[in-house]
Amino acid sequence: MPGRVARAALLAGLALAAGSSITAPGPCRGGAQAFARTDLFFGRAMPGGVVSEAQFKMFVDEQVTPRFPDGLTLLAGIGQFRDARGATTVEGANVLILLYPHGDRKIDAIRRDYRQRFEQQSVLRADSLSCVSF
């Protein structure tokens, strides 16, 4: 029973540290551990053009990798959203997936840096808890 209590406290701490009200996953099996997961969605359109592959790679190399040197996953895709005028905007997008063992404030710095560098309105953030094994 003490293991369950400690585990519940850890998972509650992860949810609070991530700054959200996400709930803990069920018991992790097969040696997996509970990790926080954050997905960041980066739009590639910007005033006067688009964020190029080279620019995005440089951003990841300079701003993301030093903050998360143990690893990350990047996906390329197409995103869409409704702007302030109500028009649907479609643009290229990148999704960054980060898994980490505890809350981390470095993620908001990444979002802020991208918004400032590429004149973005926002970088969408989605947080959850996952069972992870390596």
FIVEXVO-985907 format. One record per atom (N, C-alpha, C): residue in one letter; y, x, z. Coordinates in pm, whole numbers, plus 50000, padded with zeros to 5 digits. Each point is the difference from the previous one (the first is absolute). Layout:
N
aYXZ...
end
This chain:
134
m498795008050000m501214992050000m501275008450000p500085011450076p501225007949996p500345004749859g499005002949918g500255004249863g500714989049920r499594987650022r500644988849929r501454998250043v500255001650131v501374998550050v500895010949942a499525012550001a500785011149944a500244997849852r498984995349931r500114997549855r501024989049972a499964989450080a500964989149983a501435004950026a500165008450102a501335005550030a500485008949885l499115008049944l500365008649887l500444991549882l499244989749968l500344991549886l501304992450023a500224995450122a501274993350030a501155009949985g499805012350044g501025010449985g500285002949855l498975000249916l500205002249857l500874989149941a499714987650036a500784988949945a501455000950046l500225003250127l501375001150049l500715012049939a499305011249988a500625012049944a500354998049854a499224992249930a500294997349859a501174990349986g500464994550113g501154991149996g499684986349945s498774995450021s499634987049946s499134992650098s499664987849965s499134992050084s498614998849938i499575010149926i498694999649938i498925000250107t498874994049968t498924999550097t498955010549967a499275004050100a498985010349987a498854995249913p499385009349925p498824996149925p498864997650099g498934994049953g498834998550085g499485013850039p498965000550078p499475013050040p499675008649877c500455012550003c499685009149890c498555004450015r499275000749890r498585003350001r499755013249928g498835005450020g499565011849927g500875012250021g500555001650118g500825011750028g501434999049951a500404988449947a501374998349952a500954999150119q501245003849976q501054999350101q501094990449952a500704994150096a501134991449966a501205008649964f500574997749882f501185007149953f501044989649960a501265003850011a501064991849943a499995002549850r500324989749923r500125001249855r501364994449960t500735007849921t501274995549946t499975001649850d500354989349930d500165000349854d501494999149972l500515009249920l501394999749958l500054997349851f500874990949958f500124996049860f501355004849948f499975009449907f501215006149945f500274994649860g501124993149981g500414995849867g500515012149923r499804999949868r500405011549919r501264997649918a500504987549993a501244997349927a501175003750091m501055005549939m501205003150075m501204998249908p501194998850056p501174998249914p500075011149894g500094995949875g500135009749892g498715006349953g498834995150044g498755005949953g498844997250091v499065009449999v498814998750085v499745013350071v499284999150111v499545012050069v498855005749917s500145012149950s498975006049915s498815004550084e498895002649931e498815005450068e500355012950073a500765008749932a500375012950060a500884998050124q500934990649993q500854997350116q499204994450116f499064990949968f499204994150107f499095010650062k499395008449917k499145010750052k500805009450090m501215003549958m500845008750082m500334993450133f500284987049998f500274992750123f498795000750093v498814997349947v498795000550083v499805014150055d500165010249914d499805013850044d500995004150109e501244995449989e501045004050095e500084991450125q499774986849985q500264990850110q498754994250067v498914998649924v498814993550056v498975010250048t499605009149913t498955009650035t500325008050126p501235005050019p500275007250125p499854991350124r500244987149986r499894990950115r498574995550024f499185000049894f498594995950009f499125010149926p499915012250052p499275010649929p498484998049995d499464991350085d498554998050003d499494991649884g500904993249927g499564992549884g500694986649985l499914994849879l500614987349964l499384995549869t500264987749962t499524994649873t501184993749927l500125002949871l501034994149916l499364992049888l500524988149976l499554991549891l501204996749912a499804999249871a501054995949907a499754985649957g501064992749978g499824986149959g501284993849948i499994986949993i501134992049959i500294990350114g501274998950035g500394990850106g501034990249948q500154989150072q501064990549966q500534993850127f501274996149992f500654993650113f501134991349949r500474991050084r501134991449965r501255006450060d501015002649917d501225006450048d500934989750066a501165004950047a500944991550072a500534988449915r499995001549867r500474989349910r498904990149968g498775002850045g498874991249973g499225003649875a500375011049934a499295004449880a498795008450039t498914998449927t498815008150024t500155013349928t499825010850075t500105013549947t498615006250001v499615005949888v498715007049988v500315014749977e499295008650072e500255014349987e498755008050035g500005012649958g498955009150041g500095002150150a498885003050061a499975001750145a498945010350039n500175005650119n498975008550060n499724994550139v498735000450039v499604996050134v499465012350070l500555002850116l499565011250083l499224994350117i498775004750019i499164995450111i499865011550099l500374997250125l499905010050106l499094994650110l499075008050044l499144996850114l500245010850105y500254995850124y500315009950104y499544994650134p499705009150095p499384995750124p500934993850103h501295000349980h500934994050096h501324997049932g500874992550070g501294996149944g500815012149956d500804998249900d500735011249944d501334995449943r501075005250054r501354996149955r500415007149871k499205009449952k500345007249877k500004990749879i499324988950008i499904990849887i501364993949967d500754996150100d501314994249972d500945010249939a499865012850035a500815010549937a499675001249852i498734998749964i499595000449859i500654988549925r499964988150056r500614988249936r501505002149981r500675004550105r501455002249994r500345010449893d499265011149999d500265010749903d499834995149857y498974992049973y499784994949864y501134990449959r500364990950091r501084990549969r501295007449967q500315010350077q501245007449977q499945008249870r498915007149980r499905008949884r500014992549869f499324988549995f499834992849874f500724986449996e500964998050090e500844988150000e499194987050000q499054999250092q499124988350010q500514990450106q499744987149980q500344990050102q499055000950119s498735003049972s499025000550107s498755007449956v499195003650097v498635004749979v499144991250091l499144992049938l499164990850077l499015007850085r499834995750125r499045006150093r499054989350049a498705003049995a498974990950053a499125008050096d499874995450123d499215006950103d498784991950039s498925007250029s498784993650049s499225010550078l498904995750059l499075009150066l498704999749923s499385011649986s498775001249924s498995008550076c498724997749972c498955008950049c499785010649894v500085012750039v499975011149907v498945010250042s499255004949902s499105011350029s500125009949886f499815012550030f500135010749901f498665006549976
end
